[in-house]
Amino acid sequence: MTDLHILRHAFRPLDKSDTDLIKRAHKVITVALWGLWITGLGLFYLKTNGDLAAASPKLWAKLATVTLLTATAIGMARVAVPIVTAVVGQRLIDLGLGKKLMLASFAAMSAAGWLTALLLGGAETTRTADFTTLGTILATSFGLAQLISCSSVVLTHFLPSLRQSRVMS
Protein backbone atom coordinates (compact mmCIF):
# COMPACT_ATOMS: atom_id res chain seq x y z
CA MET A 1 0.00 0.00 0.00
CA THR A 2 2.85 2.36 0.76
CA ASP A 3 4.29 1.70 -2.68
CA LEU A 4 0.99 2.66 -4.31
CA HIS A 5 0.75 5.83 -2.21
CA ILE A 6 4.25 6.90 -3.23
CA LEU A 7 3.62 5.96 -6.87
CA ARG A 8 0.45 8.07 -6.96
CA HIS A 9 2.49 11.01 -5.72
CA ALA A 10 5.53 10.51 -7.96
CA PHE A 11 4.69 13.62 -9.98
CA ARG A 12 4.49 15.99 -7.03
CA PRO A 13 7.18 16.92 -4.53
CA LEU A 14 7.48 14.47 -1.63
CA ASP A 15 6.83 15.88 1.80
CA LYS A 16 7.58 14.77 5.34
CA SER A 17 4.22 12.98 5.62
CA ASP A 18 5.31 10.68 2.77
CA THR A 19 8.52 9.72 4.53
CA ASP A 20 6.68 9.33 7.84
CA LEU A 21 4.29 6.90 6.13
CA ILE A 22 7.22 4.92 4.72
CA LYS A 23 8.89 4.69 8.14
CA ARG A 24 5.63 3.57 9.84
CA ALA A 25 5.00 1.00 7.11
CA HIS A 26 8.53 -0.35 7.48
CA LYS A 27 7.94 -0.89 11.21
CA VAL A 28 4.73 -2.81 10.45
CA ILE A 29 6.54 -4.88 7.82
CA THR A 30 9.32 -5.68 10.28
CA VAL A 31 6.79 -6.96 12.84
CA ALA A 32 4.98 -8.95 10.14
CA LEU A 33 8.24 -10.55 9.00
CA TRP A 34 9.15 -11.50 12.56
CA GLY A 35 5.70 -13.09 12.82
CA LEU A 36 6.22 -15.00 9.57
CA TRP A 37 9.62 -16.26 10.70
CA ILE A 38 8.42 -17.33 14.15
CA THR A 39 5.27 -19.06 12.95
CA GLY A 40 7.00 -20.42 9.85
CA LEU A 41 9.90 -21.97 11.73
CA GLY A 42 7.48 -23.36 14.32
CA LEU A 43 5.35 -24.89 11.56
CA PHE A 44 8.48 -26.16 9.82
CA TYR A 45 9.54 -27.97 13.00
CA LEU A 46 6.04 -29.33 13.70
CA LYS A 47 5.66 -30.71 10.17
CA THR A 48 9.18 -32.15 9.86
CA ASN A 49 10.19 -32.89 13.45
CA GLY A 50 13.42 -31.08 12.62
CA ASP A 51 14.22 -33.36 9.68
CA LEU A 52 14.98 -31.14 6.67
CA ALA A 53 14.52 -34.04 4.27
CA ALA A 54 10.91 -34.40 5.44
CA ALA A 55 10.00 -30.84 4.41
CA SER A 56 7.46 -30.58 1.62
CA PRO A 57 8.08 -28.50 -1.50
CA LYS A 58 5.48 -26.03 -0.23
CA LEU A 59 7.40 -25.51 3.03
CA TRP A 60 10.59 -24.87 1.06
CA ALA A 61 8.72 -22.42 -1.20
CA LYS A 62 7.39 -20.58 1.85
CA LEU A 63 10.88 -20.44 3.32
CA ALA A 64 12.28 -19.07 0.05
CA THR A 65 9.52 -16.45 -0.15
CA VAL A 66 10.00 -15.23 3.42
CA THR A 67 13.76 -15.13 2.87
CA LEU A 68 13.26 -12.97 -0.24
CA LEU A 69 10.83 -10.72 1.65
CA THR A 70 13.33 -10.34 4.47
CA ALA A 71 16.19 -9.50 2.10
CA THR A 72 13.93 -7.00 0.34
CA ALA A 73 12.95 -5.36 3.64
CA ILE A 74 16.61 -5.06 4.67
CA GLY A 75 17.47 -3.57 1.29
CA MET A 76 14.59 -1.15 1.52
CA ALA A 77 15.67 0.00 4.97
CA ARG A 78 19.30 0.46 3.94
CA VAL A 79 18.87 1.77 0.38
CA ALA A 80 15.34 2.75 -0.64
CA VAL A 81 14.21 4.62 2.48
CA PRO A 82 17.37 6.79 2.58
CA ILE A 83 16.92 7.63 -1.12
CA VAL A 84 13.32 8.70 -0.58
CA THR A 85 14.02 10.66 2.61
CA ALA A 86 16.88 12.49 0.87
CA VAL A 87 14.59 13.84 -1.85
CA VAL A 88 11.89 15.42 0.32
CA GLY A 89 10.75 18.50 -1.58
CA GLN A 90 11.54 16.90 -4.94
CA ARG A 91 9.52 14.72 -7.30
CA LEU A 92 10.42 11.03 -7.57
CA ILE A 93 9.89 11.21 -11.31
CA ASP A 94 12.88 13.60 -11.46
CA LEU A 95 15.30 11.09 -9.94
CA GLY A 96 17.94 9.54 -12.16
CA LEU A 97 17.06 6.38 -14.02
CA GLY A 98 19.24 4.19 -11.79
CA LYS A 99 17.56 5.33 -8.57
CA LYS A 100 14.09 4.99 -10.07
CA LEU A 101 14.90 1.46 -11.25
CA MET A 102 16.22 0.56 -7.81
CA LEU A 103 13.10 1.87 -6.07
CA ALA A 104 10.85 0.10 -8.57
CA SER A 105 12.77 -3.13 -8.11
CA PHE A 106 12.34 -3.02 -4.34
CA ALA A 107 8.63 -2.25 -4.72
CA ALA A 108 8.21 -5.12 -7.18
CA MET A 109 10.03 -7.59 -4.94
CA SER A 110 7.91 -6.55 -1.97
CA ALA A 111 4.60 -6.76 -3.83
CA ALA A 112 5.48 -10.09 -5.45
CA GLY A 113 6.71 -11.49 -2.15
CA TRP A 114 3.60 -10.63 -0.16
CA LEU A 115 1.27 -11.82 -2.93
CA THR A 116 3.24 -15.06 -3.29
CA ALA A 117 3.17 -15.59 0.49
CA LEU A 118 -0.61 -15.10 0.39
CA LEU A 119 -0.92 -17.56 -2.49
CA LEU A 120 1.25 -20.19 -0.78
CA GLY A 121 -0.61 -19.78 2.47
CA GLY A 122 -4.12 -19.82 1.10
CA ALA A 123 -4.31 -21.64 -2.21
CA GLU A 124 -5.38 -25.24 -1.89
CA THR A 125 -3.63 -26.23 -5.13
CA THR A 126 -0.19 -25.38 -3.73
CA ARG A 127 -0.58 -27.93 -0.93
CA THR A 128 0.39 -30.87 -3.14
CA ALA A 129 2.40 -29.02 -5.78
CA ASP A 130 5.89 -30.30 -6.61
CA PHE A 131 9.16 -28.34 -6.64
CA THR A 132 8.90 -27.60 -10.37
CA THR A 133 5.42 -26.10 -10.09
CA LEU A 134 6.24 -24.05 -7.01
CA GLY A 135 9.55 -22.92 -8.49
CA THR A 136 7.71 -21.80 -11.59
CA ILE A 137 5.22 -19.86 -9.47
CA LEU A 138 8.03 -18.14 -7.57
CA ALA A 139 10.09 -17.34 -10.66
CA THR A 140 7.06 -16.10 -12.58
CA SER A 141 5.69 -13.89 -9.83
CA PHE A 142 9.02 -12.27 -8.98
CA GLY A 143 10.17 -12.10 -12.61
CA LEU A 144 6.96 -10.57 -13.94
CA ALA A 145 6.88 -8.04 -11.10
CA GLN A 146 10.42 -6.95 -11.99
CA LEU A 147 9.67 -6.81 -15.70
CA ILE A 148 6.50 -4.77 -15.29
CA SER A 149 7.92 -2.32 -12.74
CA CYS A 150 11.23 -1.73 -14.51
CA SER A 151 9.55 -1.43 -17.93
CA SER A 152 7.19 1.16 -16.48
CA VAL A 153 10.10 3.14 -15.07
CA VAL A 154 12.01 3.06 -18.35
CA LEU A 155 8.92 4.16 -20.29
CA THR A 156 8.12 7.03 -17.94
CA HIS A 157 11.78 8.06 -17.92
CA PHE A 158 12.19 8.27 -21.68
CA LEU A 159 8.64 9.13 -22.79
CA PRO A 160 8.88 12.87 -22.02
CA SER A 161 12.09 13.23 -24.04
CA LEU A 162 10.53 11.29 -26.95
CA ARG A 163 7.54 13.63 -26.92
CA GLN A 164 9.79 16.69 -26.85
CA SER A 165 11.85 15.42 -29.80
CA ARG A 166 8.66 14.90 -31.83
CA VAL A 167 7.46 18.42 -31.05
CA MET A 168 10.80 19.89 -32.11
CA SER A 169 10.88 18.03 -35.43
N, C-alpha and C positions, 0 to 999 in steps of 0.2 A: 504494500500500500504506500509506503514511503517513496518507493521508486516512482510510482504513478504520480504522486503529488509533485515530486521534483520535476518529472518529465512534463507535466502540465504547465509548470512555471519556468521552463527552460528558456523562454523568450522574454522574460522579464528579469530584472535584477533580483538576485537572491537577497533575502534579508535574514536577520537573526532568528526569526521564528522558523524559517526553513531549517537552519542548522540545529536549532533546539529540537525540532521534530526528529531529525536524523539521529541525534544523540539519544533521545528517549526511545526511539525505535530500536536502536542498537542494544540498549539495556534489556528491552523485552526479548529481543532475539537471543541475547546471551543466556537469559533465564530459560528460554524455550530449548535452546541447544543443551544446556545442562540437564534439563528434564528428559530430552531425547536420549542422551548418553546414559543417564542413570537407569531409566526404564528399559532402554535397549539392551544394555549390558546385563541387567537383571533377567530380562526375557531370554537373552542369549544363553545365560547360564542355566535357567530353568529348562529350556528346550534341549540343551545339549549335555547337561550335567558337567560342563567344563570341557567336553571333548570337541575340539574344533572340527574334527572329521565328521561329526554328527550334525553339523550345522546345515540347514537347508539352503538352497540357492537364494530363496527369498530373504533369509537372515543375512546372508552375505551382501545381497543387493541393498538391504536397509543399512548395513554397516558402511558400505561404500557411499551411499547417499548422505548419511549423517557426517561422514568424514569430509566429503566435498562441501557440505554446508558449513562445517566448522572452519575449514580452510578458507572458504569465501568470507565468512564473518571476520576472521583474523585479518585477511587482506583488506577488507572494507575498513576495519578499524585503523589499520596502519597506513593505508594508501588513499582510499576513496574519501573517507571523512575529512582528513586533512586537506585534500584538494578542494572539496566543497566549502569547508570553513574558510579557506584562504581567499575565496572569490566572492565573499559577501559584498554586495553592492554591484556585482557584475552579472551578466547573463551567462548561463552555462553554454548556450549556443555559440558564444564567442570564444570559448576555450579552444586550444589547439586540437588538431585531429587526434593526436596520441592520447591526450587526457580524456577526450570524449569517448574514444574507443575503450579506454581502460574502465571508465565509469559504466559504460554500457555493458561491458563484459562482466563486471561484478554484479550488475543488476540482473543480467541474464542468468548467471550462475545461481544467484539467490532464488529467483522466480522458478527456474527449472528444478532446483533442489527441493523447494517446499512443495511444489506440485507433484514431483516424483515421490516424495515422502508420503504425501496424501494418497497417491495412487497405490503405493506399496502397502500402506496401512489399511486401506479400505476396499480395494478391488478384490473381489473373490477369485478372479481368474489368475491373479499373481500367486495365489497360495500354492498351486501345484506346478507353476512354471519352472522350466529348466534354466540353466545358466545362460544358454544362448538367447532365449527369449528375454530374460531379464536384462542381460547385457545389451541387447538391442534396444530395449526400452530406455535404459540409462543413456546409451550413446545417442539415441535419437532425440531424447528430450533435451539433453545438455547441448548437443550439436546444433539442433534447430534453434534453440534459444540464442546461442552465440551468433549463428548465421543471420537470424532476423534482426537482432539488436545491432550488430556491427554493420550490416547492410543499411539499416535505417540511419545510423550515424554518418556513414560515408555519403549517402544520398543527401541528407540535410546539410552536410558540410560543403559539398560541391555544387549543389543545386543553385544557390544564389549566384555563384560566379558564372555558371552556365547561362542563367537568365540574363545577367548583365552583358555577357559577350554577345548574346543574340540581339539585345537592344542596341548595342554599339555597332553591329554590322549592318 
